Structure formats: structure tokens, C-alpha cells
């Protein structure tokens, strides 16, 4: 029989019954949710329900410090009213439109002058992505395409740090230094994982331990 998820409950005995029933309904729904990086026999769950600043509360009212910023993407804090209002205003006007082909949208173009002021002066062009994983994929593809067009397609090594994390997509997963992320994958490029344990600053491949992986 498949184990059902359970939730760690530190709430007081007078916890509202309706809230408890709601949490149980969420746990039932969780049996259909795939959790990346979680062993199948781990049934413990922490169901976050709301946040304010760097704090989170689960469905039982337990308070947590969000020390990871969600998954390294909520560093400005949770429950920011001004962010919610800005998102609502933009979504009610235009929630999305692509920059593929000869299309774009006014919001992207309004942001570009601000970006030009923030980044180093040699960066003058931008591509907008939906997150870190997509950004990693775009970087790998751009680097390989650049050297292909330069007539040097053999320049396709990707350097990565061992025990690093570069996203959940295919190229980023291959570049991540975790064995679990690479198991069973046919790598689309040659990757060398540089160990951070032997030298804090890698000045050349000869000074670091390299794990060579063939394409």
C-alpha cells in the first residue's frame, strides 16, 4: 500500500477544525504531486500558505524563516503589496506577449533603459527568460552556436562547479554537479565539473580536479 503524505503539526490543540480539514484535503491532493529531489518514501510535508517579508506560515499556522528565498528567487520577500499591485496592473493591461520574430511588447522596451544603467557598459543586448533554468539553457546554446559560426564547433566544453545547481532543464541539469541530476542522461555537450574542495580559485584546469564527461 502506498504511503500517504503527512504533515508536521506544531499547532495548539484548539486549532480550528475547518482548517484541519482543509489541510487534510491538501494532503490528499499532494498524493498526485511530483516533488523534485525528494525520495519516494519520504511522506513528510510542509504546506506553506502565506508569507510576509522573510517569514512563512504553513496551513497549521506554524511560522518559518525562509532562509532560501523560496528557491533562490524570492529575495525581496513575500507578501509585498506594491509588487502584487504592480503585477495586477500589468496583467490587467497585457499579461504577456512574445519577442519572437518581429514582435515585442512595450513593457520590455520600457525596462531596457533601466537595465542599461545597471549592467556593465560592455553589455548592450538582452534576452528575457522566464527563470534561471531557461537562462542557463540559452547561455549554453548561445555559446555553442557562437563557436559553431566561428568555424570551431569543437569548442563545446561547458565548465561547471561540482555540487553546483544550474537549473531543472536538460542542459542545466547536465551542467549541475550532482550525480542524481546526471543519472541516465545522454549529455548534449561535453561538461567538466571542477571540484571546489581542492582549490578556492581556479586559475587553470591543471590546478583543479576535473571530471571529464564525453558527449
Wavefront OBJ file of the C-alpha trace (Angstrom):
o trace
v 0.000 0.000 0.000
v 1.372 3.392 -0.997
v 2.262 5.646 1.941
v 0.304 8.870 2.175
v 1.960 12.201 2.943
v 1.826 13.508 6.485
v 2.338 16.975 7.840
v 4.356 18.017 10.873
v 1.907 19.768 13.189
v 3.054 22.059 15.983
v -0.299 23.791 16.289
v -2.152 24.087 19.590
v -4.983 21.651 20.491
v -7.602 24.295 19.783
v -6.624 24.509 16.110
v -9.688 25.328 14.030
v -11.355 22.117 12.822
v -12.210 23.564 9.422
v -8.556 24.489 8.890
v -7.523 20.971 9.829
v -9.966 19.519 7.315
v -8.624 21.906 4.678
v -5.056 20.742 5.370
v -6.124 17.123 5.057
v -7.730 17.871 1.679
v -4.458 19.447 0.526
v -2.536 16.372 1.660
v -4.871 14.208 -0.418
v -4.137 16.416 -3.442
v -0.413 16.156 -2.676
v -0.515 12.423 -3.426
v -0.740 13.453 -7.098
v 2.142 15.962 -6.940
v 5.689 15.073 -8.024
v 8.300 16.601 -5.677
v 11.719 17.068 -7.338
v 14.717 15.928 -5.267
v 12.527 14.037 -2.760
v 12.813 10.268 -2.164
v 9.549 8.480 -2.855
v 9.415 7.023 0.657
v 9.528 10.483 2.281
v 5.932 11.385 3.148
v 6.527 14.410 5.393
v 5.125 17.654 4.012
v 5.341 21.339 4.908
v 2.489 23.123 3.124
v 3.195 26.852 3.028
v 0.101 29.043 2.941
v 1.217 32.663 3.294
v 4.301 34.803 3.675
v 5.358 38.227 4.886
v 8.865 39.511 4.357
v 11.270 36.677 5.193
v 8.663 34.735 7.196
v 6.333 31.935 6.120
v 3.322 30.256 7.718
v 2.069 26.790 6.896
v -1.540 25.615 6.817
v -1.374 24.789 10.546
v -0.179 28.279 11.481
v 3.448 27.307 12.168
v 5.957 30.085 11.466
v 9.204 29.596 9.498
v 12.173 31.700 8.434
v 12.539 31.477 4.652
v 16.332 31.400 4.588
v 16.492 30.271 0.934
v 14.204 32.891 -0.583
v 11.743 30.306 -1.876
v 14.149 28.558 -4.226
v 16.591 31.474 -4.612
v 14.001 33.627 -6.353
v 12.029 35.475 -3.643
v 14.854 37.507 -2.114
v 12.764 40.689 -1.970
v 10.432 38.967 0.487
v 6.892 37.619 0.486
v 3.578 39.428 0.614
v 4.879 42.680 -0.863
v 1.702 44.660 -1.524
v 3.354 47.020 -4.020
v 4.609 44.058 -6.054
v 1.152 42.488 -6.093
v -0.407 45.761 -7.196
v 2.150 46.214 -9.982
v 1.565 42.632 -11.191
v -2.197 43.112 -11.136
v -1.955 46.390 -13.050
v 0.266 44.902 -15.738
v -1.737 41.668 -16.069
v -4.982 43.604 -16.488
v -3.376 45.555 -19.362
v -1.213 42.872 -21.045
v -0.060 39.755 -19.201
v 2.342 38.531 -21.911
v 3.410 38.785 -25.490
v 6.421 37.274 -27.187
v 9.585 38.853 -28.539
v 9.995 36.136 -31.159
v 10.300 37.190 -34.799
v 9.463 40.866 -35.302
v 7.198 41.132 -32.248
v 7.811 42.630 -28.817
v 5.849 44.471 -26.155
v 6.005 47.923 -24.632
v 6.836 46.766 -21.080
v 10.079 45.095 -22.153
v 11.160 48.177 -24.084
v 10.421 50.439 -21.098
v 12.668 48.251 -18.909
v 15.698 48.211 -21.210
v 16.970 51.777 -20.438
v 16.979 50.899 -16.717
v 18.923 47.701 -17.389
v 21.499 49.591 -19.442
v 22.159 51.815 -16.415
v 22.596 48.842 -14.072
v 24.821 46.463 -16.042
v 28.490 46.913 -17.104
v 28.885 49.148 -20.151
v 30.003 46.335 -22.481
v 26.612 44.608 -22.092
v 24.286 46.220 -24.593
v 21.846 43.490 -25.640
v 19.355 41.406 -23.675
v 17.196 38.318 -23.934
v 14.328 37.908 -21.487
v 13.622 34.495 -19.992
v 11.131 33.054 -17.522
v 13.716 31.941 -14.946
v 17.153 30.591 -14.148
v 16.746 27.232 -15.889
v 15.771 28.851 -19.173
v 18.618 31.360 -18.817
v 21.139 28.536 -18.407
v 19.769 26.757 -21.478
v 20.001 29.972 -23.508
v 23.603 30.575 -22.355
v 24.739 27.060 -23.298
v 23.050 27.194 -26.696
v 24.413 30.686 -27.430
v 27.994 29.709 -26.530
v 27.909 26.580 -28.693
v 26.275 28.407 -31.597
v 28.846 31.213 -31.408
v 31.805 28.886 -31.818
v 29.982 26.869 -34.493
v 29.523 30.031 -36.559
v 33.196 30.922 -35.947
v 34.174 27.634 -37.577
v 35.306 25.998 -34.333
v 32.495 23.588 -33.387
v 34.942 21.534 -31.297
v 34.947 24.369 -28.708
v 31.949 22.990 -26.862
v 33.180 22.361 -23.321
v 30.986 23.682 -20.511
v 32.716 24.347 -17.173
v 30.672 23.770 -14.053
v 31.322 23.503 -10.327
v 30.843 20.111 -8.702
v 27.909 20.129 -6.271
v 26.508 23.176 -8.070
v 22.965 23.713 -9.304
v 22.182 25.218 -12.690
v 18.501 24.519 -13.201
v 15.994 21.775 -13.804
v 16.077 21.697 -17.611
v 18.231 19.398 -19.770
v 21.411 21.404 -20.339
v 21.398 22.944 -16.884
v 20.743 19.552 -15.329
v 23.734 18.098 -17.166
v 25.892 21.024 -16.069
v 24.895 20.641 -12.419
v 27.479 18.789 -10.370
v 25.028 16.435 -8.660
v 25.211 12.804 -9.698
v 21.456 12.427 -9.199
v 20.844 15.156 -11.801
v 23.045 13.382 -14.350
v 21.940 9.782 -13.861
v 20.722 8.246 -17.106
v 21.056 11.440 -19.154
v 22.725 11.468 -22.561
v 24.613 14.742 -22.402
v 24.086 17.188 -25.218
v 27.511 18.754 -24.664
v 30.828 17.973 -23.006
v 30.924 19.085 -19.401
v 33.783 19.326 -16.912
v 32.900 19.597 -13.239
v 35.517 21.478 -11.234
v 35.740 20.459 -7.600
v 35.508 23.407 -5.173
v 37.172 21.376 -2.430
v 40.744 21.378 -3.737
v 41.254 24.985 -4.712
v 39.141 28.060 -3.868
v 40.155 29.930 -7.037
v 40.542 28.012 -10.284
v 43.196 29.729 -12.422
v 43.537 26.886 -14.881
v 42.375 23.366 -15.479
v 45.705 21.998 -14.250
v 45.105 23.386 -10.740
v 41.751 21.702 -10.197
v 40.438 18.178 -10.237
v 38.411 17.713 -13.408
v 35.823 15.074 -14.102
v 35.761 14.679 -17.886
v 32.477 13.608 -19.392
v 32.259 12.663 -23.040
v 29.370 13.813 -25.166
l 1 2 3 4 5 6 7 8 9 10 11 12 13 14 15 16 17 18 19 20 21 22 23 24 25 26 27 28 29 30 31 32 33 34 35 36 37 38 39 40 41 42 43 44 45 46 47 48 49 50 51 52 53 54 55 56 57 58 59 60 61 62 63 64 65 66 67 68 69 70 71 72 73 74 75 76 77 78 79 80 81 82 83 84 85 86 87 88 89 90 91 92 93 94 95 96 97 98 99 100 101 102 103 104 105 106 107 108 109 110 111 112 113 114 115 116 117 118 119 120 121 122 123 124 125 126 127 128 129 130 131 132 133 134 135 136 137 138 139 140 141 142 143 144 145 146 147 148 149 150 151 152 153 154 155 156 157 158 159 160 161 162 163 164 165 166 167 168 169 170 171 172 173 174 175 176 177 178 179 180 181 182 183 184 185 186 187 188 189 190 191 192 193 194 195 196 197 198 199 200 201 202 203 204 205 206 207 208 209 210 211 212 213 214 215
